[in-house]
Amino acid sequence: MFGILKALYCLMQEAEIQAAARQIILLHGTRAQNQAAKQADKMFSRGDIAGFHRWNRVKDAIKDIERKSQAPFAP
């Protein structure tokens, strides 16, 4: 039972990370990765390690979204 709950929690977190990444892209366009990195740095300087890791995950999600949007379509 706890394994299912943990998996569901991880899926919820990932959905939130993806939603945040899309929102940052909409707000900041080509500067989205840079903005996420700045937020991660702020969290780190405040000693908020969980926030630091969350913002790094958002930055990674932004990279992934941008990479996928530039990939050529297979015929």
C-alpha positions, 0 to 999 in steps of 0.5 A: 500500500505504501509503495502505491502512495509513494509512487502516486506522490512522485507522479504528483510532484512530477506533474507539478514540476512539468506545469511549473516548467511550462509556466516559466517558459510562457513567462520568460521564453528563451530565458526560462532556463536562466530564470529557473537557475536563478531561483535555484541559486536563491534557494541554495543561498537561503539554505533551502536545499529542498527548494534548490532541488525543486528548482533544478528539477524545473530547470531540467524539465525546461531543458527537456521541453525545449529539446523536444520542441526542437527535435525534428519529426520522424516521417 
